[in-house]
C-alpha cells in the first residue's frame, strides 16, 4: 500500500467522521427539542389535573348544598 493510497483512505475516513459529527449534532438538537416538548406536555397535564381537582371540589360543594345523598366519587 503506497503512502498516496493510505492518505486517500485516511481522508475518506476523516470526511465520514466529520459527517457523522454533524449528524450527531443534529440528533442532539432534535432530542433537546423533544425534551422541551415533553416538559411542556407534563406541565400541561399538571395544570389539567389541578383544574380537575378544583372542579371536583366545587362539584362536591354544590352537591352538599343541594342536599344530594351520595358524593360524585
N, CA and C atoms as an extended XYZ file, in Angstrom:
219
Properties=species:S:1:pos:R:3:atomname:S:1:resname:S:1:resid:I:1 pbc="F F F"
N         0.848       -1.166        0.000 N   UNK     1
C         0.000        0.000        0.000 CA  UNK     1
C         0.898        1.235        0.000 C   UNK     1
N         0.654        2.104       -0.931 N   UNK     2
C         1.500        3.285       -1.048 CA  UNK     2
C         1.033        4.371       -0.090 C   UNK     2
N         1.908        5.325        0.138 N   UNK     3
C         1.563        6.448        1.011 CA  UNK     3
C         0.390        7.255        0.437 C   UNK     3
N         0.365        7.404       -0.877 N   UNK     4
C        -0.712        8.168       -1.511 CA  UNK     4
C        -2.056        7.471       -1.299 C   UNK     4
N        -2.081        6.171       -1.436 N   UNK     5
C        -3.313        5.410       -1.234 CA  UNK     5
C        -3.750        5.483        0.224 C   UNK     5
N        -2.796        5.353        1.128 N   UNK     6
C        -3.085        5.445        2.560 CA  UNK     6
C        -3.649        6.835        2.884 C   UNK     6
N        -3.076        7.862        2.287 N   UNK     7
C        -3.535        9.226        2.506 CA  UNK     7
C        -4.984        9.381        2.039 C   UNK     7
N        -5.317        8.839        0.885 N   UNK     8
C        -6.677        8.929        0.349 CA  UNK     8
C        -7.665        8.195        1.251 C   UNK     8
N        -7.281        7.044        1.749 N   UNK     9
C        -8.155        6.284        2.650 CA  UNK     9
C        -8.393        7.074        3.940 C   UNK     9
N        -7.333        7.652        4.481 N   UNK    10
C        -7.456        8.433        5.712 CA  UNK    10
C        -8.308        9.682        5.496 C   UNK    10
N        -8.184       10.318        4.327 N   UNK    11
C        -9.014       11.482        4.015 CA  UNK    11
C       -10.490       11.095        3.978 C   UNK    11
N       -10.780        9.963        3.371 N   UNK    12
C       -12.154        9.485        3.292 CA  UNK    12
C       -12.714        9.197        4.685 C   UNK    12
N       -11.925        8.571        5.509 N   UNK    13
C       -12.344        8.275        6.884 CA  UNK    13
C       -12.597        9.573        7.644 C   UNK    13
N       -11.720       10.540        7.467 N   UNK    14
C       -11.895       11.819        8.152 CA  UNK    14
C       -13.172       12.519        7.688 C   UNK    14
N       -13.468       12.486        6.397 N   UNK    15
C       -14.691       13.108        5.880 CA  UNK    15
C       -15.935       12.422        6.447 C   UNK    15
N       -15.886       11.102        6.499 N   UNK    16
C       -17.020       10.359        7.045 CA  UNK    16
C       -17.215       10.678        8.527 C   UNK    16
N       -16.133       10.807        9.252 N   UNK    17
C       -16.199       11.143       10.673 CA  UNK    17
C       -16.785       12.536       10.869 C   UNK    17
N       -16.396       13.481       10.026 N   UNK    18
C       -16.941       14.835       10.117 CA  UNK    18
C       -18.443       14.847        9.840 C   UNK    18
N       -18.865       14.066        8.839 N   UNK    19
C       -20.303       13.975        8.542 CA  UNK    19
C       -21.062       13.361        9.716 C   UNK    19
N       -20.472       12.356       10.328 N   UNK    20
C       -21.102       11.727       11.487 CA  UNK    20
C       -21.192       12.709       12.650 C   UNK    20
N       -20.174       13.521       12.848 N   UNK    21
C       -20.199       14.537       13.903 CA  UNK    21
C       -21.326       15.534       13.661 C   UNK    21
N       -21.484       15.977       12.412 N   UNK    22
C       -22.563       16.909       12.083 CA  UNK    22
C       -23.930       16.271       12.321 C   UNK    22
N       -24.074       15.028       11.899 N   UNK    23
C       -25.338       14.315       12.095 CA  UNK    23
C       -25.632       14.136       13.568 C   UNK    23
N       -24.623       13.802       14.334 N   UNK    24
C       -24.795       13.640       15.783 CA  UNK    24
C       -25.230       14.956       16.421 C   UNK    24
N       -24.670       16.054       15.973 N   UNK    25
C       -25.072       17.367       16.470 CA  UNK    25
C       -26.534       17.653       16.170 C   UNK    25
N       -26.981       17.288       14.967 N   UNK    26
C       -28.382       17.479       14.598 CA  UNK    26
C       -29.295       16.614       15.469 C   UNK    26
N       -28.885       15.391       15.712 N   UNK    27
C       -29.679       14.488       16.553 CA  UNK    27
C       -29.779       15.040       17.970 C   UNK    27
N       -28.692       15.581       18.483 N   UNK    28
C       -28.712       16.168       19.830 CA  UNK    28
C       -29.694       17.332       19.902 C   UNK    28
N       -29.698       18.178       18.870 N   UNK    29
C       -30.638       19.301       18.841 CA  UNK    29
C       -32.086       18.811       18.797 C   UNK    29
N       -32.324       17.786       18.016 N   UNK    30
C       -33.676       17.235       17.942 CA  UNK    30
C       -34.097       16.649       19.288 C   UNK    30
N       -33.191       15.964       19.968 N   UNK    31
C       -33.506       15.420       21.286 CA  UNK    31
C       -33.805       16.526       22.290 C   UNK    31
N       -33.069       17.606       22.223 N   UNK    32
C       -33.341       18.737       23.115 CA  UNK    32
C       -34.721       19.314       22.842 C   UNK    32
N       -35.098       19.407       21.582 N   UNK    33
C       -36.430       19.909       21.234 CA  UNK    33
C       -37.509       18.968       21.754 C   UNK    33
N       -37.292       17.670       21.609 N   UNK    34
C       -38.257       16.682       22.102 CA  UNK    34
C       -38.382       16.785       23.615 C   UNK    34
N       -37.260       16.942       24.308 N   UNK    35
C       -37.308       17.092       25.766 CA  UNK    35
C       -38.089       18.339       26.164 C   UNK    35
N       -37.909       19.416       25.421 N   UNK    36
C       -38.653       20.641       25.698 CA  UNK    36
C       -40.148       20.436       25.518 C   UNK    36
N       -40.532       19.735       24.444 N   UNK    37
C       -41.946       19.457       24.209 CA  UNK    37
C       -42.507       18.541       25.295 C   UNK    37
N       -41.715       17.564       25.690 N   UNK    38
C       -42.152       16.640       26.737 CA  UNK    38
C       -42.398       17.396       28.051 C   UNK    38
N       -41.506       18.298       28.386 N   UNK    39
C       -41.669       19.089       29.607 CA  UNK    39
C       -42.936       19.944       29.523 C   UNK    39
N       -43.180       20.547       28.373 N   UNK    40
C       -44.388       21.362       28.200 CA  UNK    40
C       -45.640       20.505       28.355 C   UNK    40
N       -45.625       19.308       27.810 N   UNK    41
C       -46.772       18.408       27.930 CA  UNK    41
C       -46.982       18.014       29.385 C   UNK    41
N       -45.903       17.708       30.100 N   UNK    42
C       -46.016       17.357       31.518 CA  UNK    42
C       -46.617       18.513       32.315 C   UNK    42
N       -46.197       19.726       32.009 N   UNK    43
C       -46.740       20.888       32.706 CA  UNK    43
C       -48.224       21.080       32.373 C   UNK    43
N       -48.589       20.870       31.119 N   UNK    44
C       -49.997       20.973       30.725 CA  UNK    44
C       -50.845       19.948       31.466 C   UNK    44
N       -50.351       18.729       31.558 N   UNK    45
C       -51.082       17.676       32.271 CA  UNK    45
C       -51.230       18.031       33.743 C   UNK    45
N       -50.192       18.583       34.327 N   UNK    46
C       -50.255       19.000       35.726 CA  UNK    46
C       -51.330       20.071       35.930 C   UNK    46
N       -51.389       21.020       35.025 N   UNK    47
C       -52.405       22.070       35.110 CA  UNK    47
C       -53.804       21.464       34.953 C   UNK    47
N       -53.955       20.530       34.046 N   UNK    48
C       -55.250       19.875       33.838 CA  UNK    48
C       -55.687       19.151       35.110 C   UNK    48
N       -54.768       18.394       35.722 N   UNK    49
C       -55.101       17.692       36.965 CA  UNK    49
C       -55.481       18.679       38.067 C   UNK    49
N       -54.779       19.771       38.144 N   UNK    50
C       -55.075       20.779       39.151 CA  UNK    50
C       -56.472       21.355       38.938 C   UNK    50
N       -56.768       21.705       37.690 N   UNK    51
C       -58.100       22.249       37.379 CA  UNK    51
C       -59.185       21.216       37.646 C   UNK    51
N       -58.923       19.969       37.296 N   UNK    52
C       -59.892       18.908       37.538 CA  UNK    52
C       -60.160       18.757       39.034 C   UNK    52
N       -59.105       18.844       39.826 N   UNK    53
C       -59.269       18.768       41.273 CA  UNK    53
C       -60.129       19.885       41.809 C   UNK    53
N       -59.916       21.102       41.330 N   UNK    54
C       -60.725       22.220       41.809 CA  UNK    54
C       -62.168       22.097       41.326 C   UNK    54
N       -62.383       21.571       40.137 N   UNK    55
C       -63.745       21.356       39.634 CA  UNK    55
C       -64.456       20.310       40.486 C   UNK    55
N       -63.737       19.237       40.846 N   UNK    56
C       -64.335       18.211       41.704 CA  UNK    56
C       -64.733       18.792       43.056 C   UNK    56
N       -63.873       19.626       43.615 N   UNK    57
C       -64.199       20.255       44.903 CA  UNK    57
C       -65.448       21.124       44.775 C   UNK    57
N       -65.518       21.902       43.720 N   UNK    58
C       -66.698       22.756       43.508 CA  UNK    58
C       -67.944       21.907       43.304 C   UNK    58
N       -67.813       20.829       42.570 N   UNK    59
C       -68.946       19.939       42.322 CA  UNK    59
C       -69.431       19.316       43.633 C   UNK    59
N       -68.495       18.843       44.453 N   UNK    60
C       -68.856       18.272       45.759 CA  UNK    60
C       -69.565       19.310       46.619 C   UNK    60
N       -69.071       20.528       46.599 N   UNK    61
C       -69.684       21.604       47.379 CA  UNK    61
C       -71.108       21.884       46.898 C   UNK    61
N       -71.299       21.893       45.595 N   UNK    62
C       -72.636       22.112       45.032 CA  UNK    62
C       -73.566       20.972       45.424 C   UNK    62
N       -73.069       19.749       45.358 N   UNK    63
C       -73.879       18.596       45.753 CA  UNK    63
C       -74.312       18.699       47.219 C   UNK    63
N       -73.382       19.097       48.081 N   UNK    64
C       -73.717       19.231       49.504 CA  UNK    64
C       -74.787       20.299       49.698 C   UNK    64
N       -74.647       21.389       48.978 N   UNK    65
C       -75.648       22.462       49.097 CA  UNK    65
C       -77.018       22.033       48.609 C   UNK    65
N       -77.029       21.200       47.593 N   UNK    66
C       -78.301       20.728       47.060 CA  UNK    66
C       -78.874       19.591       47.892 C   UNK    66
N       -78.083       19.070       48.805 N   UNK    67
C       -78.560       18.008       49.683 CA  UNK    67
C       -78.549       16.642       49.042 C   UNK    67
N       -77.688       16.453       48.075 N   UNK    68
C       -77.562       15.153       47.439 CA  UNK    68
C       -77.045       14.146       48.459 C   UNK    68
N       -77.555       12.920       48.373 N   UNK    69
C       -77.194       11.920       49.369 CA  UNK    69
C       -75.861       11.229       49.085 C   UNK    69
N       -75.425       11.162       47.833 N   UNK    70
C       -74.181       10.487       47.514 CA  UNK    70
C       -73.212       11.444       46.831 C   UNK    70
N       -71.919       11.456       47.283 N   UNK    71
C       -70.923       12.275       46.584 CA  UNK    71
C       -70.609       11.697       45.199 C   UNK    71
N       -69.982       12.487       44.369 N   UNK    72
C       -69.712       12.105       42.967 CA  UNK    72
C       -68.637       11.036       42.842 C   UNK    72
N       -67.834       10.801       43.857 N   UNK    73
C       -66.725        9.854       43.746 CA  UNK    73
C       -67.273        8.511       43.593 C   UNK    73
